[in-house]
Amino acid sequence: MVENCGGDMCAVTEAPPSPTVGNYFPVSTASGTRYNSERDGDELLVPPLNFAMVDNGVFRSGFPDSANSGFLKSLGLRSIICLCPETYPEANNEFLKANGIKLFQFGIESCKEPFVNIPEETVRGALKVVLDTRNHPLLIHCKRGKHRTGCLVGCLRRLQRWCLSSVFDEYQRFAAAKARVSDLRFIELFDISS
């Protein structure tokens, strides 16, 4: 996508796809051209579901799996915050050990409205880990990277003095149709004074 801005007008145009963007390269076959996802043994880097950068050294996503290990390795992570209460999978633990990544687990139950209980003290504990730059680069994740992760990132944005409409807009981008009023209420009422 290319932005051409000048004066009072701004137009966004789609650039034609490049045959060599990322790790995709054209391969001629009898039936035409297809794109190969690997070249010369290069590993295909696959980010976890709902992956995004939150701030310098802070990322967010859904629960990573083995397909994401190369991508996560490329981030040079020092820490991961898991917001799920379930025992962390052994394969993920092995990846963490092999790469010297520290796991902080703040188990928040997945709750559906109207029975929502987001423990404020748990969110405060997770925020302390996020704010400590010795833990960076850091990945925050829950199961899908929507609600629990969205609440934690929303509270971080409040600490960063974002306006509430921008905080809610960011939450909505990840939660989409599954946005929860109770999550937005929690973020809005979160006490940032302490």
C-alpha positions in Angstrom: 0.0 0.0 0.0 1.4 3.4 -1.0 0.2 6.7 0.6 0.5 9.8 -1.5 -0.2 12.9 0.6 0.0 16.5 -0.4 -2.0 19.6 0.4 -5.5 18.8 1.7 -5.8 15.5 -0.2 -4.5 12.0 0.7 -4.9 9.0 -1.5 -4.1 5.5 -0.7 -3.4 3.2 -3.6 -2.6 -0.5 -3.7 0.8 -1.4 -5.1 0.8 -4.4 -7.4 2.1 -7.5 -5.5 5.8 -8.1 -5.9 6.8 -11.6 -6.8 9.6 -11.5 -4.2 7.9 -10.0 -1.2 8.8 -11.8 2.0 9.9 -15.4 1.5 7.5 -16.0 -1.4 9.3 -16.6 -4.8 7.8 -17.6 -8.1 8.3 -21.2 -9.3 7.4 -22.2 -12.8 5.4 -25.3 -13.1 3.7 -27.1 -16.0 0.3 -25.6 -14.9 1.7 -22.1 -14.5 3.4 -20.1 -11.8 3.0 -20.8 -8.1 4.8 -19.2 -5.1 7.2 -21.1 -3.0 7.2 -20.3 0.7 10.8 -21.2 1.3 14.1 -20.4 -0.5 17.4 -22.0 0.0 16.4 -23.5 3.3 15.2 -20.2 4.8 12.6 -20.7 7.5 9.2 -19.3 6.9 8.4 -16.9 9.8 4.8 -17.2 11.0 3.6 -14.8 13.6 1.0 -16.0 16.2 -2.7 -15.2 15.8 -3.4 -11.5 16.4 0.2 -10.5 16.6 1.1 -6.8 16.9 3.6 -4.5 18.3 2.3 -2.6 21.4 5.3 -0.5 22.1 9.1 -0.6 21.8 10.0 -4.1 23.1 6.4 -5.1 23.9 4.3 -7.3 21.6 0.9 -9.0 21.9 -0.7 -12.1 20.3 -2.9 -15.1 20.7 -1.4 -18.4 22.2 1.7 -19.2 20.2 2.3 -22.8 18.9 5.2 -24.6 17.3 4.6 -23.0 13.9 5.4 -19.7 15.5 8.7 -20.6 17.1 11.0 -19.3 14.3 9.1 -16.0 14.3 9.3 -15.7 18.1 13.0 -16.5 18.1 13.5 -13.6 15.6 12.1 -11.2 18.2 14.8 -12.0 20.7 12.3 -12.3 23.5 13.4 -12.2 27.2 9.9 -12.7 28.6 6.4 -13.9 27.9 3.3 -13.0 29.9 0.6 -15.6 29.6 -2.8 -14.5 30.8 -4.3 -18.1 30.7 -4.7 -20.1 33.9 -4.1 -23.5 32.3 -0.7 -25.2 32.7 1.7 -24.0 30.0 2.2 -26.7 27.4 5.4 -28.7 27.7 6.5 -28.0 24.1 6.2 -24.2 24.8 8.2 -24.6 28.1 10.9 -26.4 26.2 11.1 -23.6 23.6 11.3 -21.0 26.5 14.1 -23.0 28.2 16.1 -23.4 24.9 15.9 -19.7 24.2 16.4 -18.3 27.7 12.9 -16.8 27.9 11.3 -16.2 31.3 7.5 -17.0 31.6 5.3 -14.9 33.8 1.9 -16.5 34.1 -1.0 -14.5 35.4 -4.0 -16.8 35.2 -7.2 -14.9 34.4 -10.2 -17.1 33.8 -11.9 -16.6 30.4 -15.3 -15.2 31.3 -18.2 -14.5 29.1 -20.7 -11.7 29.9 -22.6 -11.1 32.0 -20.5 -13.0 34.5 -17.2 -11.3 34.2 -14.6 -11.1 36.9 -11.3 -9.5 35.8 -9.1 -9.5 38.9 -7.6 -6.0 39.2 -4.7 -7.1 41.3 -3.7 -9.7 38.7 -3.7 -7.0 36.0 -1.6 -4.7 38.2 0.9 -7.5 38.7 1.1 -8.1 35.0 1.5 -4.4 34.3 4.5 -4.3 36.7 6.2 -6.9 34.6 5.4 -5.0 31.3 6.7 -1.7 32.7 10.0 -3.3 33.9 12.2 -2.8 30.8 14.6 -5.5 32.1 11.9 -8.0 30.9 11.9 -6.6 27.3 11.5 -7.7 24.6 8.3 -9.2 25.9 5.2 -10.9 24.5 1.8 -10.7 26.1 -0.7 -13.4 25.1 -3.9 -15.1 26.1 -5.8 -17.7 24.0 -6.8 -15.5 21.0 -5.1 -12.2 21.9 -8.4 -10.4 22.2 -10.1 -10.0 25.6 -7.6 -10.6 28.4 -4.7 -9.3 26.4 -6.9 -6.4 25.3 -7.7 -5.5 28.9 -4.0 -5.6 29.9 -2.9 -3.5 26.9 -5.9 -1.1 27.5 -4.7 -0.6 31.1 -1.2 0.0 29.8 -2.5 2.6 27.4 -4.3 4.3 30.2 -1.0 4.5 32.1 0.5 6.0 28.9 -2.2 8.7 29.1 -3.9 7.7 25.8 -7.4 9.2 25.4 -10.1 6.7 26.2 -11.5 6.7 22.6 -8.1 5.6 21.2 -7.8 2.9 23.9 -11.2 1.6 23.0 -10.5 1.8 19.2 -7.4 -0.4 19.7 -9.3 -2.9 21.8 -12.0 -3.1 19.1 -9.5 -3.7 16.3 -8.5 -7.0 18.0 -11.8 -8.1 19.6 -13.9 -7.1 16.5 -17.4 -8.5 16.7 -16.5 -10.2 20.0 -15.8 -6.9 21.9 -17.1 -7.0 25.5 -18.7 -4.0 27.2 -17.5 -5.4 30.5 -13.8 -5.3 29.3 -14.2 -1.7 28.1 -15.8 -0.8 31.5 -12.9 -2.5 33.3 -10.4 -0.5 31.2 -12.3 2.8 31.8 -12.6 2.3 35.5 -9.0 1.0 36.1 -7.4 3.1 38.7 -4.1 4.4 37.3 -3.3 6.6 40.3 -1.4 3.9 42.2 
